[in-house]
Amino acid sequence: MKAITQNGTTITLNDSAEIHRGGEGRILLVKELPDQVVKLYLDPNRTFTPDEIKALQPLPDQFFVKPSELVMDKKTRKVLGFTMPYLGTDFVQLAAFFSLPFCARRQTTEADKFLLIKHLAQAAKAAHQYQILIGDFSGLNVLVSPSYEIKFIDVDSYGTPVRPHSQVMLDEIRDHLYGGQVSPESDY
């Protein structure tokens, strides 16, 4: 399928280039953009706007993988998803660190785990400085590099000054101490 980016680059969306799939979308490699991937929404009615992309831009690249530009159907110009930086294959989901055998194989120390916790808190603080709520603070939405750097993904679901958080997330992530509502406190 042919698509076009917000800035006019024609790209080919190929189902065989899918590298990951989540609840909202699927991630595809795109040969025309080797340093980028495309998130295609599974729900054809899901929308995303240039203003929503702009609202996420203050998030520091150190911690967040942000949308770069919209991807639209080449004929209809309907938004299909967006591009974002490609991290490669060295990153693993934070949820993997909840497994003792995984940590043993990787030789993860307590100091490494404390570094991860420190980075998570720094990222939340950085988001809140721009009135951005993470909400779905899932171990599946945070990727960890071999040197214990973190990258938050799925940032298009965040609450911003442009669009409130949808309040949609897995129940085991929801913080019921704060009434189950997404807030800076529930992020922490």
OpenMM code with the backbone's topology and positions (N, CA, C; nanometers):
from openmm import Vec3, app, unit

residues = "MET LYS ALA ILE THR GLN ASN GLY THR THR ILE THR LEU ASN ASP SER ALA GLU ILE HIS ARG GLY GLY GLU GLY ARG ILE LEU LEU VAL LYS GLU LEU PRO ASP GLN VAL VAL LYS LEU TYR LEU ASP PRO ASN ARG THR PHE THR PRO ASP GLU ILE LYS ALA LEU GLN PRO LEU PRO ASP GLN PHE PHE VAL LYS PRO SER GLU LEU VAL MET ASP LYS LYS THR ARG LYS VAL LEU GLY PHE THR MET PRO TYR LEU GLY THR ASP PHE VAL GLN LEU ALA ALA PHE PHE SER LEU PRO PHE CYS ALA ARG ARG GLN THR THR GLU ALA ASP LYS PHE LEU LEU ILE LYS HIS LEU ALA GLN ALA ALA LYS ALA ALA HIS GLN TYR GLN ILE LEU ILE GLY ASP PHE SER GLY LEU ASN VAL LEU VAL SER PRO SER TYR GLU ILE LYS PHE ILE ASP VAL ASP SER TYR GLY THR PRO VAL ARG PRO HIS SER GLN VAL MET LEU ASP GLU ILE ARG ASP HIS LEU TYR GLY GLY GLN VAL SER PRO GLU SER ASP TYR".split()
positions = [
    Vec3(0.0842, -0.1181, 0.0000),
    Vec3(0.0000, 0.0000, 0.0000),
    Vec3(0.0881, 0.1235, 0.0000),
    Vec3(0.0539, 0.2189, -0.0798),
    Vec3(0.1273, 0.3455, -0.0842),
    Vec3(0.0657, 0.4436, 0.0144),
    Vec3(0.1514, 0.5137, 0.0849),
    Vec3(0.1088, 0.6160, 0.1798),
    Vec3(0.1996, 0.7362, 0.1607),
    Vec3(0.1659, 0.8431, 0.2291),
    Vec3(0.2450, 0.9651, 0.2200),
    Vec3(0.2604, 1.0234, 0.3599),
    Vec3(0.3781, 1.0759, 0.3874),
    Vec3(0.4000, 1.1381, 0.5178),
    Vec3(0.3512, 1.2824, 0.5125),
    Vec3(0.3387, 1.3397, 0.6268),
    Vec3(0.2936, 1.4782, 0.6409),
    Vec3(0.3786, 1.5742, 0.5576),
    Vec3(0.5064, 1.5443, 0.5437),
    Vec3(0.5967, 1.6316, 0.4682),
    Vec3(0.6101, 1.5922, 0.3213),
    Vec3(0.5282, 1.4950, 0.2760),
    Vec3(0.5224, 1.4648, 0.1344),
    Vec3(0.6057, 1.3488, 0.0845),
    Vec3(0.6678, 1.2716, 0.1738),
    Vec3(0.7456, 1.1560, 0.1307),
    Vec3(0.6525, 1.0381, 0.1036),
    Vec3(0.6614, 0.9803, -0.0146),
    Vec3(0.5832, 0.8618, -0.0473),
    Vec3(0.6533, 0.7400, 0.0115),
    Vec3(0.5765, 0.6581, 0.0827),
    Vec3(0.6310, 0.5381, 0.1458),
    Vec3(0.5437, 0.4178, 0.1099),
    Vec3(0.6021, 0.2993, 0.1237),
    Vec3(0.5302, 0.1740, 0.0991),
    Vec3(0.5063, 0.1049, 0.2324),
    Vec3(0.3803, 0.0765, 0.2623),
    Vec3(0.3445, 0.0057, 0.3845),
    Vec3(0.3223, -0.1406, 0.3471),
    Vec3(0.4110, -0.2260, 0.3977),
    Vec3(0.4111, -0.3660, 0.3614),
    Vec3(0.3835, -0.4502, 0.4859),
    Vec3(0.2779, -0.5309, 0.4833),
    Vec3(0.2423, -0.6133, 0.5987),
    Vec3(0.3563, -0.7041, 0.6438),
    Vec3(0.4391, -0.7485, 0.5508),
    Vec3(0.5495, -0.8376, 0.5874),
    Vec3(0.6606, -0.7640, 0.6635),
    Vec3(0.6537, -0.6313, 0.6706),
    Vec3(0.7543, -0.5520, 0.7421),
    Vec3(0.7125, -0.5229, 0.8861),
    Vec3(0.6043, -0.5857, 0.9326),
    Vec3(0.5576, -0.5647, 1.0703),
    Vec3(0.6584, -0.6235, 1.1681),
    Vec3(0.6975, -0.5426, 1.2685),
    Vec3(0.7931, -0.5900, 1.3685),
    Vec3(0.7321, -0.6007, 1.5079),
    Vec3(0.6158, -0.5391, 1.5282),
    Vec3(0.5505, -0.5464, 1.6597),
    Vec3(0.4045, -0.5063, 1.6441),
    Vec3(0.3238, -0.5559, 1.7386),
    Vec3(0.1815, -0.5233, 1.7386),
    Vec3(0.1373, -0.5056, 1.8827),
    Vec3(0.0578, -0.4033, 1.9076),
    Vec3(0.0040, -0.3789, 2.0405),
    Vec3(-0.1470, -0.3649, 2.0335),
    Vec3(-0.2048, -0.3124, 2.1400),
    Vec3(-0.3493, -0.2993, 2.1474),
    Vec3(-0.4061, -0.1950, 2.0527),
    Vec3(-0.3285, -0.0907, 2.0230),
    Vec3(-0.3776, 0.0181, 1.9390),
    Vec3(-0.3269, 0.0142, 1.7962),
    Vec3(-0.2136, -0.0497, 1.7753),
    Vec3(-0.1572, -0.0428, 1.6415),
    Vec3(-0.0484, -0.1445, 1.6187),
    Vec3(0.0081, -0.1344, 1.5016),
    Vec3(0.1192, -0.2221, 1.4658),
    Vec3(0.2330, -0.1365, 1.4138),
    Vec3(0.3550, -0.1859, 1.4317),
    Vec3(0.4754, -0.1124, 1.3959),
    Vec3(0.5380, -0.1796, 1.2736),
    Vec3(0.5667, -0.0972, 1.1729),
    Vec3(0.6249, -0.1480, 1.0485),
    Vec3(0.7558, -0.0774, 1.0177),
    Vec3(0.8518, -0.1535, 0.9680),
    Vec3(0.9709, -0.0956, 0.9078),
    Vec3(0.9304, -0.0413, 0.7711),
    Vec3(0.9959, 0.0666, 0.7286),
    Vec3(0.9650, 0.1276, 0.5995),
    Vec3(1.0962, 0.1513, 0.5263),
    Vec3(1.1110, 0.0891, 0.4098),
    Vec3(1.2394, 0.0956, 0.3390),
    Vec3(1.2766, 0.2377, 0.2997),
    Vec3(1.1800, 0.3228, 0.2747),
    Vec3(1.2099, 0.4614, 0.2346),
    Vec3(1.2588, 0.5468, 0.3517),
    Vec3(1.2345, 0.5023, 0.4747),
    Vec3(1.2746, 0.5758, 0.5952),
    Vec3(1.3504, 0.4813, 0.6883),
    Vec3(1.4777, 0.4515, 0.6587),
    Vec3(1.5499, 0.3471, 0.7331),
    Vec3(1.5713, 0.3751, 0.8821),
    Vec3(1.5672, 0.5004, 0.9239),
    Vec3(1.5856, 0.5338, 1.0654),
    Vec3(1.4535, 0.5551, 1.1373),
    Vec3(1.3438, 0.5240, 1.0692),
    Vec3(1.2101, 0.5469, 1.1231),
    Vec3(1.1288, 0.4175, 1.1136),
    Vec3(1.0237, 0.4108, 1.1933),
    Vec3(0.9211, 0.3088, 1.1794),
    Vec3(0.7873, 0.3813, 1.1697),
    Vec3(0.6854, 0.3086, 1.1301),
    Vec3(0.5515, 0.3652, 1.1214),
    Vec3(0.4613, 0.2901, 1.2173),
    Vec3(0.3851, 0.3652, 1.2963),
    Vec3(0.2786, 0.3052, 1.3768),
    Vec3(0.1496, 0.3244, 1.2988),
    Vec3(0.0870, 0.2137, 1.2619),
    Vec3(-0.0422, 0.2163, 1.1924),
    Vec3(-0.1502, 0.1792, 1.2930),
    Vec3(-0.2514, 0.2623, 1.3036),
    Vec3(-0.3611, 0.2332, 1.3955),
    Vec3(-0.4445, 0.1169, 1.3466),
    Vec3(-0.4841, 0.0298, 1.4388),
    Vec3(-0.5715, -0.0819, 1.4058),
    Vec3(-0.7152, -0.0335, 1.3846),
    Vec3(-0.7566, 0.0655, 1.4624),
    Vec3(-0.8914, 0.1222, 1.4513),
    Vec3(-0.8907, 0.2272, 1.3399),
    Vec3(-0.9641, 0.2033, 1.2320),
    Vec3(-0.9623, 0.2988, 1.1214),
    Vec3(-1.0222, 0.4342, 1.1576),
    Vec3(-1.0928, 0.4423, 1.2707),
    Vec3(-1.1514, 0.5697, 1.3129),
    Vec3(-1.0616, 0.6480, 1.4076),
    Vec3(-0.9501, 0.5894, 1.4474),
    Vec3(-0.8558, 0.6574, 1.5371),
    Vec3(-0.7944, 0.7740, 1.4620),
    Vec3(-0.7880, 0.8867, 1.5269),
    Vec3(-0.7305, 1.0048, 1.4629),
    Vec3(-0.6102, 1.0536, 1.5416),
    Vec3(-0.5286, 1.1288, 1.4751),
    Vec3(-0.4134, 1.1941, 1.5356),
    Vec3(-0.3883, 1.3179, 1.4509),
    Vec3(-0.3496, 1.4268, 1.5124),
    Vec3(-0.3397, 1.5529, 1.4401),
    Vec3(-0.2001, 1.6127, 1.4504),
    Vec3(-0.1677, 1.7069, 1.3610),
    Vec3(-0.0399, 1.7785, 1.3743),
    Vec3(-0.0275, 1.8498, 1.5087),
    Vec3(-0.1383, 1.9021, 1.5623),
    Vec3(-0.1331, 1.9684, 1.6931),
    Vec3(-0.0981, 1.8696, 1.8047),
    Vec3(-0.1458, 1.7463, 1.7924),
    Vec3(-0.1126, 1.6451, 1.8931),
    Vec3(0.0347, 1.6069, 1.8847),
    Vec3(0.0881, 1.5979, 1.7640),
    Vec3(0.2319, 1.5723, 1.7477),
    Vec3(0.3114, 1.6872, 1.8093),
    Vec3(0.2703, 1.8093, 1.7805),
    Vec3(0.3405, 1.9284, 1.8323),
    Vec3(0.3379, 1.9315, 1.9854),
    Vec3(0.2264, 1.8931, 2.0456),
    Vec3(0.2139, 1.8955, 2.1922),
    Vec3(0.3102, 1.7989, 2.2602),
    Vec3(0.3520, 1.6928, 2.1889),
    Vec3(0.4431, 1.5932, 2.2461),
    Vec3(0.5908, 1.6275, 2.2243),
    Vec3(0.6197, 1.7246, 2.1400),
    Vec3(0.7586, 1.7554, 2.1046),
    Vec3(0.8455, 1.8029, 2.2211),
    Vec3(0.7910, 1.8698, 2.3237),
    Vec3(0.8779, 1.9086, 2.4363),
    Vec3(0.9343, 1.7911, 2.5166),
    Vec3(0.8748, 1.6723, 2.5041),
    Vec3(0.9277, 1.5568, 2.5773),
    Vec3(1.0729, 1.5327, 2.5365),
    Vec3(1.1614, 1.5131, 2.6334),
    Vec3(1.3035, 1.4934, 2.5995),
    Vec3(1.3296, 1.3628, 2.5251),
    Vec3(1.4055, 1.3726, 2.4157),
    Vec3(1.4436, 1.2547, 2.3369),
    Vec3(1.5190, 1.1526, 2.4217),
    Vec3(1.5823, 1.1988, 2.5280),
    Vec3(1.6559, 1.1091, 2.6167),
    Vec3(1.5669, 0.9962, 2.6684),
    Vec3(1.4380, 1.0255, 2.6899),
    Vec3(1.3482, 0.9287, 2.7509),
    Vec3(1.2295, 0.8855, 2.6648),
    Vec3(1.1962, 0.9607, 2.5610),
    Vec3(1.0702, 0.9370, 2.4899),
    Vec3(1.0910, 0.9194, 2.3400),
    Vec3(1.0190, 0.8228, 2.2816),
    Vec3(1.0157, 0.8028, 2.1369),
    Vec3(0.8870, 0.8710, 2.0895),
    Vec3(0.9024, 0.9875, 2.0266),
    Vec3(0.7880, 1.0714, 1.9918),
    Vec3(0.7494, 1.0578, 1.8449),
    Vec3(0.6216, 1.0807, 1.8150),
    Vec3(0.5800, 1.0841, 1.6753),
    Vec3(0.6546, 1.1941, 1.5994),
    Vec3(0.6944, 1.1626, 1.4765),
    Vec3(0.7646, 1.2609, 1.3930),
    Vec3(0.6689, 1.3311, 1.2976),
    Vec3(0.5986, 1.2514, 1.2148),
    Vec3(0.5026, 1.3103, 1.1214),
    Vec3(0.3896, 1.2124, 1.0941),
    Vec3(0.2759, 1.2668, 1.0568),
    Vec3(0.1603, 1.1842, 1.0249),
    Vec3(0.1871, 1.1018, 0.8996),
    Vec3(0.1216, 0.9863, 0.8915),
    Vec3(0.1223, 0.9028, 0.7719),
    Vec3(-0.0226, 0.8929, 0.7252),
    Vec3(-0.0431, 0.9216, 0.5964),
    Vec3(-0.1784, 0.9238, 0.5411),
    Vec3(-0.1888, 0.8339, 0.4189),
    Vec3(-0.3095, 0.7858, 0.3952),
    Vec3(-0.3372, 0.7132, 0.2721),
    Vec3(-0.3077, 0.8069, 0.1559),
    Vec3(-0.2327, 0.7597, 0.0589),
    Vec3(-0.1884, 0.8464, -0.0505),
    Vec3(-0.3059, 0.9008, -0.1313),
    Vec3(-0.4121, 0.8221, -0.1467),
    Vec3(-0.5264, 0.8661, -0.2282),
    Vec3(-0.6227, 0.9525, -0.1485),
    Vec3(-0.6630, 0.9056, -0.0305),
    Vec3(-0.7698, 0.9730, 0.0446),
    Vec3(-0.7190, 1.0777, 0.1437),
    Vec3(-0.5915, 1.0709, 0.1765),
    Vec3(-0.5288, 1.1587, 0.2774),
    Vec3(-0.5833, 1.1356, 0.4182),
    Vec3(-0.6487, 1.0212, 0.4392),
    Vec3(-0.6944, 0.9837, 0.5727),
    Vec3(-0.5735, 0.9422, 0.6556),
    Vec3(-0.5671, 0.9898, 0.7794),
    Vec3(-0.4555, 0.9574, 0.8682),
    Vec3(-0.4598, 0.8092, 0.9044),
    Vec3(-0.3481, 0.7425, 0.8820),
    Vec3(-0.3333, 0.6004, 0.9138),
    Vec3(-0.2512, 0.5788, 1.0397),
    Vec3(-0.1636, 0.6744, 1.0723),
    Vec3(-0.0732, 0.6615, 1.1852),
    Vec3(0.0335, 0.7682, 1.1773),
    Vec3(0.1550, 0.7333, 1.2186),
    Vec3(0.2637, 0.8309, 1.2197),
    Vec3(0.3989, 0.7612, 1.2144),
    Vec3(0.5010, 0.8396, 1.1830),
    Vec3(0.6382, 0.7904, 1.1875),
    Vec3(0.6982, 0.8243, 1.3236),
    Vec3(0.8026, 0.7494, 1.3593),
    Vec3(0.8775, 0.7769, 1.4816),
    Vec3(1.0148, 0.7129, 1.4665),
    Vec3(1.1111, 0.7550, 1.5482),
    Vec3(1.2450, 0.6972, 1.5382),
    Vec3(1.2448, 0.5461, 1.5631),
    Vec3(1.3323, 0.4771, 1.4928),
    Vec3(1.3504, 0.3329, 1.5093),
    Vec3(1.4636, 0.3094, 1.6080),
    Vec3(1.4367, 0.2316, 1.7113),
    Vec3(1.5371, 0.2062, 1.8157),
    Vec3(1.6283, 0.0888, 1.7834),
    Vec3(1.5908, 0.0061, 1.6913),
    Vec3(1.6697, -0.1132, 1.6637),
    Vec3(1.6240, -0.2291, 1.7494),
    Vec3(1.7066, -0.3305, 1.7579),
    Vec3(1.6660, -0.4545, 1.8261),
    Vec3(1.7331, -0.4764, 1.9611),
    Vec3(1.8137, -0.3817, 2.0070),
    Vec3(1.8848, -0.3994, 2.1335),
    Vec3(1.7991, -0.3719, 2.2566),
    Vec3(1.6884, -0.3032, 2.2396),
    Vec3(1.6034, -0.2671, 2.3531),
    Vec3(1.5096, -0.3821, 2.3885),
    Vec3(1.4819, -0.3969, 2.5187),
    Vec3(1.3858, -0.4966, 2.5668),
    Vec3(1.2818, -0.4255, 2.6530),
    Vec3(1.1657, -0.4864, 2.6661),
    Vec3(1.0606, -0.4266, 2.7479),
    Vec3(1.0998, -0.4285, 2.8956),
    Vec3(1.0655, -0.3223, 2.9653),
    Vec3(1.0912, -0.3138, 3.1088),
    Vec3(1.0300, -0.4334, 3.1817),
    Vec3(0.9179, -0.4831, 3.1346),
    Vec3(0.8514, -0.5977, 3.1982),
    Vec3(0.9432, -0.7196, 3.2077),
    Vec3(1.0396, -0.7313, 3.1183),
    Vec3(1.1328, -0.8449, 3.1238),
    Vec3(1.2118, -0.8447, 3.2544),
    Vec3(1.2340, -0.7251, 3.3099),
    Vec3(1.3129, -0.7142, 3.4333),
    Vec3(1.2344, -0.7579, 3.5566),
    Vec3(1.1065, -0.7913, 3.5396),
    Vec3(1.0267, -0.8448, 3.6493),
    Vec3(1.0528, -0.9942, 3.6657),
    Vec3(1.1326, -1.0522, 3.5775),
    Vec3(1.1622, -1.1948, 3.5786),
    Vec3(1.3011, -1.2197, 3.6365),
    Vec3(1.3069, -1.2978, 3.7425),
    Vec3(1.4348, -1.3305, 3.8055),
    Vec3(1.5284, -1.4031, 3.7084),
    Vec3(1.4809, -1.5033, 3.6311),
    Vec3(1.5711, -1.5691, 3.5366),
    Vec3(1.6276, -1.4729, 3.4313),
    Vec3(1.5456, -1.3800, 3.3825),
    Vec3(1.5941, -1.2824, 3.2851),
    Vec3(1.7053, -1.1978, 3.3469),
    Vec3(1.6827, -1.1475, 3.4671),
    Vec3(1.7826, -1.0636, 3.5335),
    Vec3(1.9106, -1.1422, 3.5617),
    Vec3(1.8974, -1.2683, 3.5961),
    Vec3(2.0152, -1.3510, 3.6222),
    Vec3(2.0963, -1.3704, 3.4939),
    Vec3(2.0284, -1.4018, 3.3821),
    Vec3(2.0980, -1.4189, 3.2532),
    Vec3(2.1675, -1.2897, 3.2115),
    Vec3(2.1042, -1.1792, 3.2368),
    Vec3(2.1571, -1.0491, 3.1956),
    Vec3(2.2572, -0.9946, 3.2979),
    Vec3(2.2640, -1.0584, 3.4125),
    Vec3(2.3496, -1.0159, 3.5234),
    Vec3(2.3127, -0.8744, 3.5696),
    Vec3(2.1826, -0.8518, 3.5836),
    Vec3(2.1303, -0.7237, 3.6297),
    Vec3(2.1511, -0.7126, 3.7799),
    Vec3(2.2117, -0.6036, 3.8224),
    Vec3(2.2392, -0.5825, 3.9645),
    Vec3(2.1322, -0.4920, 4.0264),
    Vec3(2.1343, -0.4818, 4.1579),
    Vec3(2.0439, -0.3876, 4.2253),
    Vec3(2.0742, -0.2448, 4.1809),
    Vec3(2.2010, -0.2138, 4.1606),
    Vec3(2.2383, -0.0797, 4.1142),
    Vec3(2.1772, -0.0516, 3.9763),
    Vec3(2.1740, -0.1524, 3.8906),
    Vec3(2.1112, -0.1367, 3.7590),
    Vec3(1.9621, -0.1081, 3.7743),
    Vec3(1.8969, -0.1801, 3.8652),
    Vec3(1.7534, -0.1606, 3.8876),
    Vec3(1.7258, -0.0222, 3.9459),
    Vec3(1.8108, 0.0242, 4.0360),
    Vec3(1.7930, 0.1584, 4.0921),
    Vec3(1.8132, 0.2654, 3.9843),
    Vec3(1.9047, 0.2396, 3.8915),
    Vec3(1.9239, 0.3318, 3.7795),
    Vec3(1.7975, 0.3392, 3.6943),
    Vec3(1.7353, 0.2255, 3.6692),
    Vec3(1.6091, 0.2239, 3.5946),
    Vec3(1.5023, 0.3046, 3.6678),
    Vec3(1.4901, 0.2853, 3.7967),
    Vec3(1.3907, 0.3579, 3.8763),
    Vec3(1.4174, 0.5078, 3.8700),
    Vec3(1.5438, 0.5457, 3.8807),
    Vec3(1.5808, 0.6872, 3.8724),
    Vec3(1.5397, 0.7446, 3.7368),
    Vec3(1.5682, 0.6715, 3.6287),
    Vec3(1.5317, 0.7195, 3.4956),
    Vec3(1.3801, 0.7306, 3.4789),
    Vec3(1.3053, 0.6351, 3.5332),
    Vec3(1.1596, 0.6399, 3.5248),
    Vec3(1.1056, 0.7646, 3.5935),
    Vec3(1.1571, 0.7946, 3.7118),
    Vec3(1.1128, 0.9141, 3.7851),
    Vec3(1.1518, 1.0416, 3.7107),
    Vec3(1.2719, 1.0457, 3.6545),
    Vec3(1.3148, 1.1638, 3.5780),
    Vec3(1.2255, 1.1852, 3.4562),
    Vec3(1.1891, 1.0768, 3.3900),
    Vec3(1.1032, 1.0875, 3.2716),
    Vec3(0.9651, 1.1399, 3.3099),
    Vec3(0.9074, 1.0869, 3.4175),
    Vec3(0.7759, 1.1342, 3.4615),
    Vec3(0.7818, 1.2824, 3.4965),
    Vec3(0.8858, 1.3215, 3.5683),
    Vec3(0.9010, 1.4626, 3.6062),
    Vec3(0.9125, 1.5500, 3.4812),
    Vec3(0.9894, 1.5062, 3.3827),
    Vec3(1.0051, 1.5832, 3.2589),
    Vec3(0.8713, 1.5984, 3.1867),
    Vec3(0.7936, 1.4913, 3.1791),
    Vec3(0.6623, 1.4984, 3.1134),
    Vec3(0.5709, 1.5962, 3.1866),
    Vec3(0.5688, 1.5888, 3.3177),
    Vec3(0.4802, 1.6744, 3.3966),
    Vec3(0.5167, 1.8219, 3.3844),
    Vec3(0.6431, 1.8518, 3.3600),
    Vec3(0.6837, 1.9920, 3.3411),
    Vec3(0.6109, 2.0560, 3.2236),
    Vec3(0.5666, 1.9741, 3.1296),
    Vec3(0.4972, 2.0241, 3.0102),
    Vec3(0.3483, 1.9897, 3.0133),
    Vec3(0.2955, 1.9618, 3.1336),
    Vec3(0.1551, 1.9263, 3.1516),
    Vec3(0.1166, 1.8051, 3.0663),
    Vec3(0.2063, 1.7088, 3.0584),
    Vec3(0.1819, 1.5850, 2.9852),
    Vec3(0.1707, 1.4711, 3.0861),
    Vec3(0.0632, 1.3926, 3.0737),
    Vec3(0.0398, 1.2777, 3.1611),
    Vec3(0.0683, 1.1486, 3.0859),
    Vec3(0.1444, 1.0609, 3.1475),
    Vec3(0.1791, 0.9335, 3.0860),
    Vec3(0.0602, 0.8376, 3.0943),
    Vec3(0.0090, 0.8177, 3.2111),
    Vec3(-0.1100, 0.7345, 3.2291),
    Vec3(-0.0826, 0.5858, 3.2222),
    Vec3(-0.0571, 0.5345, 3.1046),
    Vec3(-0.0369, 0.3906, 3.0852),
    Vec3(0.1104, 0.3575, 3.1099),
    Vec3(0.1492, 0.3634, 3.2362),
    Vec3(0.2884, 0.3435, 3.2792),
    Vec3(0.3154, 0.1942, 3.2892),
    Vec3(0.3011, 0.1254, 3.1793),
    Vec3(0.3126, -0.0194, 3.1732),
    Vec3(0.4565, -0.0621, 3.1458),
    Vec3(0.4947, -0.1762, 3.2001),
    Vec3(0.6252, -0.2343, 3.1707),
    Vec3(0.6396, -0.2743, 3.0252),
    Vec3(0.5297, -0.2732, 2.9505),
    Vec3(0.5334, -0.3028, 2.8077),
    Vec3(0.5581, -0.1769, 2.7253),
    Vec3(0.5374, -0.0608, 2.7866),
    Vec3(0.5510, 0.0669, 2.7154),
    Vec3(0.6812, 0.1402, 2.7465),
    Vec3(0.7704, 0.0729, 2.8162),
    Vec3(0.9024, 0.1290, 2.8452),
    Vec3(1.0055, 0.0282, 2.7956),
    Vec3(1.0958, 0.0743, 2.7109),
    Vec3(1.2009, -0.0121, 2.6578),
    Vec3(1.3326, 0.0230, 2.7248),
    Vec3(1.4179, -0.0783, 2.7428),
    Vec3(1.5444, -0.0614, 2.8144),
    Vec3(1.6592, -0.1059, 2.7238),
    Vec3(1.7623, -0.0219, 2.7176),
    Vec3(1.8804, -0.0538, 2.6363),
    Vec3(1.9761, -0.1412, 2.7165),
    Vec3(2.0779, -0.1976, 2.6523),
    Vec3(2.1777, -0.2771, 2.7261),
    Vec3(2.2489, -0.1968, 2.8352),
    Vec3(2.2563, -0.0644, 2.8198),
    Vec3(2.3221, 0.0188, 2.9221),
    Vec3(2.2210, 0.0807, 3.0192),
    Vec3(2.0981, 0.0277, 3.0202),
    Vec3(1.9923, 0.0665, 3.1136),
    Vec3(1.9375, 0.2074, 3.0892),
    Vec3(1.9503, 0.2542, 2.9664),
    Vec3(1.8770, 0.3743, 2.9275),
    Vec3(1.7335, 0.3312, 2.9030),
    Vec3(1.6385, 0.4227, 2.9227),
    Vec3(1.4987, 0.3884, 2.8982),
    Vec3(1.4416, 0.4759, 2.7873),
    Vec3(1.3435, 0.4200, 2.7183),
    Vec3(1.2682, 0.4929, 2.6161),
    Vec3(1.1217, 0.4564, 2.6315),
    Vec3(1.0401, 0.5570, 2.6561),
    Vec3(0.8957, 0.5368, 2.6616),
    Vec3(0.8423, 0.5336, 2.5192),
    Vec3(0.7561, 0.4363, 2.4922),
    Vec3(0.6898, 0.4275, 2.3627),
    Vec3(0.5395, 0.4451, 2.3854),
    Vec3(0.4620, 0.4469, 2.2802),
    Vec3(0.3170, 0.4617, 2.2872),
    Vec3(0.2782, 0.5985, 2.3435),
    Vec3(0.3586, 0.6994, 2.3154),
    Vec3(0.3335, 0.8325, 2.3707),
    Vec3(0.2136, 0.9012, 2.3069),
    Vec3(0.1632, 0.8488, 2.1963),
    Vec3(0.0456, 0.9096, 2.1345),
    Vec3(-0.0804, 0.8915, 2.2196),
    Vec3(-0.0732, 0.8090, 2.3237),
    Vec3(-0.1878, 0.7924, 2.4138),
    Vec3(-0.1800, 0.8884, 2.5336),
    Vec3(-0.0745, 0.9653, 2.5459),
    Vec3(-0.0551, 1.0532, 2.6613),
    Vec3(-0.1581, 1.1667, 2.6629),
    Vec3(-0.1851, 1.2149, 2.7828),
    Vec3(-0.2679, 1.3333, 2.7981),
    Vec3(-0.1810, 1.4561, 2.7819),
    Vec3(-0.2255, 1.5502, 2.6994),
    Vec3(-0.1503, 1.6735, 2.6730),
    Vec3(-0.2446, 1.7932, 2.6871),
    Vec3(-0.1914, 1.9144, 2.6837),
    Vec3(-0.2799, 2.0311, 2.6835),
    Vec3(-0.3746, 2.0339, 2.5621),
    Vec3(-0.3400, 1.9600, 2.4562),
    Vec3(-0.4221, 1.9577, 2.3349),
    Vec3(-0.5309, 1.8503, 2.3428),
    Vec3(-0.4986, 1.7363, 2.4065),
    Vec3(-0.5933, 1.6248, 2.4136),
    Vec3(-0.5820, 1.5576, 2.5498),
    Vec3(-0.6931, 1.5466, 2.6237),
    Vec3(-0.6849, 1.4805, 2.7547),
    Vec3(-0.6561, 1.3318, 2.7389),
    Vec3(-0.6039, 1.2730, 2.8447),
    Vec3(-0.5779, 1.1289, 2.8437),
    Vec3(-0.7108, 1.0548, 2.8302),
    Vec3(-0.7108, 0.9482, 2.7541),
    Vec3(-0.8340, 0.8722, 2.7290),
    Vec3(-0.8806, 0.7939, 2.8516),
    Vec3(-0.7945, 0.7775, 2.9503),
    Vec3(-0.8213, 0.6963, 3.0694),
    Vec3(-0.8294, 0.5469, 3.0356),
    Vec3(-0.7931, 0.5093, 2.9126),
    Vec3(-0.7943, 0.3687, 2.8717),
    Vec3(-0.6577, 0.3080, 2.9013),
    Vec3(-0.6567, 0.2003, 2.9798),
    Vec3(-0.5334, 0.1276, 3.0105),
    Vec3(-0.5701, -0.0047, 3.0758),
    Vec3(-0.4735, -0.0934, 3.0839),
    Vec3(-0.4962, -0.2210, 3.1510),
    Vec3(-0.5261, -0.1957, 3.2990),
    Vec3(-0.6163, -0.2728, 3.3562),
    Vec3(-0.6552, -0.2504, 3.4944),
    Vec3(-0.5386, -0.2674, 3.5915),
    Vec3(-0.4442, -0.3579, 3.5602),
    Vec3(-0.3315, -0.3760, 3.6526),
    Vec3(-0.2365, -0.2562, 3.6535),
    Vec3(-0.2498, -0.1665, 3.5586),
    Vec3(-0.1691, -0.0441, 3.5551),
    Vec3(-0.2411, 0.0697, 3.6273),
    Vec3(-0.3728, 0.0657, 3.6295),
    Vec3(-0.4528, 0.1741, 3.6884),
    Vec3(-0.4213, 0.1877, 3.8374),
    Vec3(-0.3998, 0.3107, 3.8830),
    Vec3(-0.3678, 0.3381, 4.0230),
    Vec3(-0.4977, 0.3710, 4.0974),
    Vec3(-0.5526, 0.2730, 4.1677),
    Vec3(-0.6804, 0.2908, 4.2358),
    Vec3(-0.6679, 0.3757, 4.3618),
    Vec3(-0.5467, 0.3992, 4.4090),
    Vec3(-0.5265, 0.4883, 4.5231),
    Vec3(-0.5779, 0.6283, 4.4908),
    Vec3(-0.5683, 0.6679, 4.3655),
    Vec3(-0.6135, 0.7999, 4.3224),
    Vec3(-0.7451, 0.7913, 4.2460),
    Vec3(-0.8305, 0.6976, 4.2829),
    Vec3(-0.9620, 0.6855, 4.2227),
    Vec3(-0.9596, 0.6302, 4.0816),
    Vec3(-0.8465, 0.5752, 4.0411),
    Vec3(-0.8374, 0.5157, 3.9080),
    Vec3(-0.8212, 0.6165, 3.7956),
    Vec3(-0.8126, 0.7451, 3.8273),
    Vec3(-0.7983, 0.8489, 3.7254),
    Vec3(-0.6508, 0.8808, 3.7003),
    Vec3(-0.6183, 0.9092, 3.5745),
    Vec3(-0.4815, 0.9442, 3.5380),
    Vec3(-0.4524, 1.0854, 3.5888),
    Vec3(-0.3380, 1.0982, 3.6549),
    Vec3(-0.2961, 1.2263, 3.7109),
    Vec3(-0.1439, 1.2205, 3.7300),
    Vec3(-0.0811, 1.3348, 3.7604),
    Vec3(0.0623, 1.3270, 3.7911),
    Vec3(0.0909, 1.2302, 3.9060),
    Vec3(0.0030, 1.2275, 4.0054),
    Vec3(0.0240, 1.1375, 4.1193),
    Vec3(0.0170, 0.9907, 4.0764),
    Vec3(-0.0766, 0.9582, 3.9885),
    Vec3(-0.0874, 0.8188, 3.9461),
    Vec3(0.0319, 0.7782, 3.8604),
    Vec3(0.0904, 0.8735, 3.7853),
    Vec3(0.2125, 0.8432, 3.7100),
    Vec3(0.3243, 0.8048, 3.8066),
    Vec3(0.3378, 0.8773, 3.9163),
    Vec3(0.4435, 0.8439, 4.0127),
    Vec3(0.4109, 0.7162, 4.0853),
] * unit.nanometer
topology = app.Topology()
chain = topology.addChain("A")
for resn in residues:
    res = topology.addResidue(resn, chain)
    for name in ("N", "CA", "C"):
        topology.addAtom(name, app.Element.getBySymbol(name[0]), res)
